[in-house]
Amino acid sequence: MKILSSFILLSIFFACGSNPSSDEAQASNPYSAGEEVYENNCIACHQKNGEGVVEAFPPLAGSDYLLADKNRAIGIAANGMSGEITVNDVKYNSVMASQGLTKEEVRDVMNYILNSWGNDGGEVTLKEVEAVMK
């Protein structure tokens, strides 16, 4: 009986120790919530690597348009957009429908995008998102 009890306790210990908690996972990748939003809403057009599709969907990786105006970028993530834009000297004229994201999802996906694929980084706060979404 003692052997069985010890085995059960060791099994529980190793099972619990091998799976990081969500707090530990978040600490190892602070942008994991935004990555999930990106994968669920953005990846089909902007691609896994953020490079988009030339002349169809603009890149988010190294995008001069995205990085030039944080509030404009927040507005696009929150509300979508349509009309012609020029990104990295390439013209795009398509529609990005609103994805119906919550303000927390907008913050998270913007922080993921700003800190992925060699982008210079930066942080978007919930307060900034709320100001743009008013």
Contact map, one row per residue, 1 for C-alpha under 8 A:
11111000000000000000000000000000000000000000000000000000000000000000000000000000000000000000000000000000000000000000000000000000000000
11111100000000000000000000000000000000000000000000000000000000000000000000000000000000000000000000000000000000000000000000000000000000
11111110000000000000000000000000000000000000000000000000000000000000000000000000000000000000000000000000000000000000000000000000000000
11111111000000000000000000000000000000000000000000000000000000000000000000000000000000000000000000000000000000000000000000000000000000
11111111100000000000000000000000000000000000000000000000000000000000000000000000000000000000000000000000000000000000000000000000000000
01111111110000000000000000000000000000000000000000000000000000000000000000000000000000000000000000000000000000000000000000000000000000
00111111111000000000000000000000000000000000000000000000000000000000000000000000000000000000000000000000000000000000000000000000000000
00011111111100000000000000000000000000000000000000000000000000000000000000000000000000000000000000000000000000000000000000000000000000
00001111111110000000000000000000000000000000000000000000000000000000000000000000000000000000000000000000000000000000000000000000000000
00000111111111000000000000000000000000000000000000000000000000000000000000000000000000000000000000000000000000000000000000000000000000
00000011111111100000000000000000000000000000000000000000000000000000000000000000000000000000000000000000000000000000000000000000000000
00000001111111110000000000000000000000000000000000000000000000000000000000000000000000000000000000000000000000000000000000000000000000
00000000111111111000000000000000000000000000000000000000000000000000000000000000000000000000000000000000000000000000000000000000000000
00000000011111111100000000000000000000000000000000000000000000000000000000000000000000000000000000000000000000000000000000000000000000
00000000001111111110000000000000000000000000000000000000000000000000000000000000000000000000000000000000000000000000000000000000000000
00000000000111111111000000000000000000000000000000000000000000000000000000000000000000000000000000000000000000000000000000000000000000
00000000000011111111000000000000000000000000000000000000000000000000000000000000000000000000000000000000000000000000000000000000000000
00000000000001111111000000000000000000000000000000000000000000000000000000000000000000000000000000000000000000000000000000000000000000
00000000000000111111100000000000000000000000000000000000000000000000000000000000000000000000000000000000000000000000000000000000000000
00000000000000011111111110000000000000000000000000000000000000000000000000000000000000000000000000000000000000000000000000000000000000
00000000000000000011111110000000000000000000000000000000000000000000000000000000000000000000000000000000000000000000000000000000000000
00000000000000000001111111000000000000000000000000000000000000000000000000000000000000000000000000000000000000000000000000000000000000
00000000000000000001111111100000000000000000000000000000000000000000000000000000000000000000000000000000000000000000000000000000000000
00000000000000000001111111110000000000000000000000000000000000000000000000000000000000000000000000000000000000000000000000000000000000
00000000000000000001111111111100000000000000000000000000000000000000000000000000000000000000000000000000000000000000000000000000000000
00000000000000000000011111111111000000000000000000000000000000000000000000000000000000000000000000000000000000000000000000000000000000
00000000000000000000001111111100000000000000000000000000000000000000000000000000000000000000000000000000000000000000000000000000000000
00000000000000000000000111111100000000000000000000000000000000000000000000000000000000000000000000000000000000000000000000000000000000
00000000000000000000000011111111000000000000000000000000000000000000000000000000000000000000000000000000000000000000000000000000000000
00000000000000000000000011111111100000000000000000000000000000000000000000000000000000000000000000000000000000000000000000000000000000
00000000000000000000000001001111111000000000000000000000000000000000000000000000000000000000000000000000000110110000000000000000000000
00000000000000000000000001001111111100000000000000000000000000000000000000000000000000000000000000000000000000010000000000000000000000
00000000000000000000000000000111111110000000000000000000000000000000000000000000000000000000000000000000100110000000000000000000000000
00000000000000000000000000000011111111000000000000000000000000000000000000000000000000000000000000000000101111111000000000000000000000
00000000000000000000000000000011111111100000000000000000000000000000000000000000000000000000000000000000000110010000000000000000000000
00000000000000000000000000000001111111110000000000000000000000000000000000000000000000000000000000000000000000000000000000000000000000
00000000000000000000000000000000111111111100000000000000000000000000000000000000000000000000000000000000100110000000000000000000000000
00000000000000000000000000000000011111111110000000000000000000000000000000000000000000000000000000000000000010010000000000000000000000
00000000000000000000000000000000001111111110000100000000000000000000000000000000000000000000000000000000000000000000000000000000000000
00000000000000000000000000000000000111111110000000000000000000000000000000000000000000000000000000000000000000000000000000000000000000
00000000000000000000000000000000000011111111000000000000000000000000000000000000000000000000000000100000000000000000000000000000000000
00000000000000000000000000000000000011111111111000000000000000000000000000000000000000000000000000000000000000000000000000000000000000
00000000000000000000000000000000000001111111111101000000000000000000000000000000000000000000000000000000000000000000000000000000000000
00000000000000000000000000000000000000001111111100000000000000000000000000000000000000000000000000000000000000000000000000000000000000
00000000000000000000000000000000000000000111111000011000100000000000000000000000000000000000000000000000000000000000000000000000000000
00000000000000000000000000000000000000000111111111111000111100000000000000000000000000000000000000000000000000000000000000000000000000
00000000000000000000000000000000000000000111111111111000000000000000000000000000000000000000000000000000000000000000000000000000000000
00000000000000000000000000000000000000100011011111100000000000000000000000000000000000000000000000000000000000000000000000000000000000
00000000000000000000000000000000000000000000011111110000000010000000000000000000000000000000000000000000000000000000100000000000000000
00000000000000000000000000000000000000000010011111110000001110000000000000000000000000000000000000000000000000000000100000000000000000
00000000000000000000000000000000000000000000011111111000011110000000000000000000000000000000000000000000000000000000000000000000000000
00000000000000000000000000000000000000000000111011111101111100000000000000000000000000000000000000000000000000000000000000000000000000
00000000000000000000000000000000000000000000111000111111111000000000000000000000000000000000000000000000000000000000000000000000000000
00000000000000000000000000000000000000000000000000011111111000000000000000000000000000000100000000000000000000000000000000000000000000
00000000000000000000000000000000000000000000000000001111110000000000000000000000000000000111100000000000000000000000000000000000000000
00000000000000000000000000000000000000000000000000011111110000000000000000000000000000000001110000000000000000000000000000000000000000
00000000000000000000000000000000000000000000110000011111111000000000000000000000000000000001010000000000000000000000000000000000000000
00000000000000000000000000000000000000000000010000111111111100100000000000000000000000100001000000000000000000000000000000000000000000
00000000000000000000000000000000000000000000010001111100111111100000000000000000000000100000000000000000000000000000000000000000000000
00000000000000000000000000000000000000000000010001110000011111100100000000000000000000000000000000000000000000001000000000000000000000
00000000000000000000000000000000000000000000000011100000001111100000000000000000000000000000000000000000000000001001111000000000000000
00000000000000000000000000000000000000000000000000000000001111110010000000000000000000000000000000000000000000000000111000000000000000
00000000000000000000000000000000000000000000000000000000011111111110000000000000000000110000000000000000000000000000000000000000000000
00000000000000000000000000000000000000000000000000000000000001111111000000000000000000110000000000000000000000000000000000000000000000
00000000000000000000000000000000000000000000000000000000000000111111100000000000000001110000000000000000000000000000000000000000000000
00000000000000000000000000000000000000000000000000000000000100111111110110000000000000000000000000000000000000000000000000000000000000
00000000000000000000000000000000000000000000000000000000000001111111110010000000000000000000000000000000000000000100000000000000000000
00000000000000000000000000000000000000000000000000000000000000011111110000000000000000000000000000000000000000000000000000000000000000
00000000000000000000000000000000000000000000000000000000000000001111111110000000000000000000000000000000000000000000000000000000000000
00000000000000000000000000000000000000000000000000000000000000000111111111000000000000000000000000000000000000000000000000000000000000
00000000000000000000000000000000000000000000000000000000000000000000111111100000000000000000000000000000000000000000000000000001000100
00000000000000000000000000000000000000000000000000000000000000000100111111110000000000000000000000000000000000000000000000000000000000
00000000000000000000000000000000000000000000000000000000000000000110111111111000000000000000000000000000000001000000000000000000000000
00000000000000000000000000000000000000000000000000000000000000000000011111111100000000000000000000000000011001000000000000000000100100
00000000000000000000000000000000000000000000000000000000000000000000001111111111000000000000000000000000000000000000000000000000100110
00000000000000000000000000000000000000000000000000000000000000000000000111111111100000000000000000000000000000000000000000000000000000
00000000000000000000000000000000000000000000000000000000000000000000000011111111000000000000000001100000010001000000000000000000000000
00000000000000000000000000000000000000000000000000000000000000000000000001111111000000000000000001111110010000000000000000000000000010
00000000000000000000000000000000000000000000000000000000000000000000000000111111100000000000000011110000000000000000000000000000000000
00000000000000000000000000000000000000000000000000000000000000000000000000111111110000000000001111100000000000000000000000000000000000
00000000000000000000000000000000000000000000000000000000000000000000000000010011111000000000001111000000000000000000000000000000000000
00000000000000000000000000000000000000000000000000000000000000000000000000000001111100000000111110000000000000000000000000000000000000
00000000000000000000000000000000000000000000000000000000000000000000000000000000111110000001111000000000000000000000000000000000000000
00000000000000000000000000000000000000000000000000000000000000000000000000000000011111000011110000000000000000000000000000000000000000
00000000000000000000000000000000000000000000000000000000000000000000000000000000001111100011100000000000000000000000000000000000000000
00000000000000000000000000000000000000000000000000000000000000001000000000000000000111111111000000000000000000000000000000000000000000
00000000000000000000000000000000000000000000000000000000011000111000000000000000000011111111000000000000000000000000000000000000000000
00000000000000000000000000000000000000000000000000000000000000111000000000000000000001111100000000000000000000000000000000000000000000
00000000000000000000000000000000000000000000000000000000000000000000000000000000000001111110000000000000000000000000000000000000000000
00000000000000000000000000000000000000000000000000000110000000000000000000000000000001111111000000000000000000000000000000000000000000
00000000000000000000000000000000000000000000000000000010000000000000000000000000000111101111100000000000000000000000000000000000000000
00000000000000000000000000000000000000000000000000000011110000000000000000000000001111100111110000000000000000000000000000000000000000
00000000000000000000000000000000000000000000000000000011000000000000000000000000011110000011111000000000000000000000000000000000000000
00000000000000000000000000000000000000000000000000000001100000000000000000000000011100000001111100000000000000000000000000000000000000
00000000000000000000000000000000000000000000000000000000000000000000000000000001111000000000111110000000000000000000000000000000000000
00000000000000000000000000000000000000000000000000000000000000000000000000000001110000000000011111000000000000000000000000000000000000
00000000000000000000000000000000000000000000000000000000000000000000000000000011110000000000001111100000000000000000000000000000000000
00000000000000000000000000000000000000000000000000000000000000000000000000001111100000000000000111111000000000000000000000000000000000
00000000000000000000000000000000000000001000000000000000000000000000000000001111000000000000000011111000000000000000000000000000000000
00000000000000000000000000000000000000000000000000000000000000000000000000000110000000000000000001111100000000000000000000000000000000
00000000000000000000000000000000000000000000000000000000000000000000000000000100000000000000000001111111110000000000000000000000000000
00000000000000000000000000000000000000000000000000000000000000000000000000000100000000000000000000011111110000000000000000000000000000
00000000000000000000000000000000000000000000000000000000000000000000000000000100000000000000000000001111111000000000000000000100110010
00000000000000000000000000000000000000000000000000000000000000000000000000000000000000000000000000001111111100000000000000000100000000
00000000000000000000000000000000110010000000000000000000000000000000000000000000000000000000000000001111111110000000000000000000000000
00000000000000000000000000000000000000000000000000000000000000000000000001001100000000000000000000001111111111000000000000000000100000
00000000000000000000000000000000010000000000000000000000000000000000000001000000000000000000000000000011111111100000000000011100100000
00000000000000000000000000000010111010000000000000000000000000000000000000000000000000000000000000000001111111110000000000010000000000
00000000000000000000000000000010111011000000000000000000000000000000000000000000000000000000000000000000111111111000000000000000000000
00000000000000000000000000000000010000000000000000000000000000000000000011001000000000000000000000000000011111111100000000110000000000
00000000000000000000000000000010010000000000000000000000000000000000000000000000000000000000000000000000001111111110000011110000000000
00000000000000000000000000000011011001000000000000000000000000000000000000000000000000000000000000000000000111111111000000000000000000
00000000000000000000000000000000010000000000000000000000000110000000000000000000000000000000000000000000000011111111101000000000000000
00000000000000000000000000000000000000000000000000000000000000000010000000000000000000000000000000000000000001111111001111100000000000
00000000000000000000000000000000000000000000000000000000000000000000000000000000000000000000000000000000000000111111111111000000000000
00000000000000000000000000000000000000000000000000000000000010000000000000000000000000000000000000000000000000011111111010000000000000
00000000000000000000000000000000000000000000000011000000000011000000000000000000000000000000000000000000000000001011111000000000000000
00000000000000000000000000000000000000000000000000000000000011000000000000000000000000000000000000000000000000000011111100000000000000
00000000000000000000000000000000000000000000000000000000000011000000000000000000000000000000000000000000000000001111111110000000000000
00000000000000000000000000000000000000000000000000000000000000000000000000000000000000000000000000000000000000000110011111000000000000
00000000000000000000000000000000000000000000000000000000000000000000000000000000000000000000000000000000000000100111001111100000000000
00000000000000000000000000000000000000000000000000000000000000000000000000000000000000000000000000000000000000100110000111110000000000
00000000000000000000000000000000000000000000000000000000000000000000000000000000000000000000000000000000000001100100000011111000000000
00000000000000000000000000000000000000000000000000000000000000000000000000000000000000000000000000000000001101100000000001111101100000
00000000000000000000000000000000000000000000000000000000000000000000000000000000000000000000000000000000001000000000000000111111100000
00000000000000000000000000000000000000000000000000000000000000000000000000000000000000000000000000000011001000000000000000011111110000
00000000000000000000000000000000000000000000000000000000000000000000000000000000000000000000000000000000000000000000000000001111111000
00000000000000000000000000000000000000000000000000000000000000000000001000000000000000000000000000000000000000000000000000011111111100
00000000000000000000000000000000000000000000000000000000000000000000000001100000000000000000000000000010011000000000000000011111111110
00000000000000000000000000000000000000000000000000000000000000000000000000000000000000000000000000000010000000000000000000000111111111
00000000000000000000000000000000000000000000000000000000000000000000000000000000000000000000000000000000000000000000000000000011111111
00000000000000000000000000000000000000000000000000000000000000000000001001100000000000000000000000000000000000000000000000000001111111
00000000000000000000000000000000000000000000000000000000000000000000000000100100000000000000000000000010000000000000000000000000111111
00000000000000000000000000000000000000000000000000000000000000000000000000000000000000000000000000000000000000000000000000000000011111
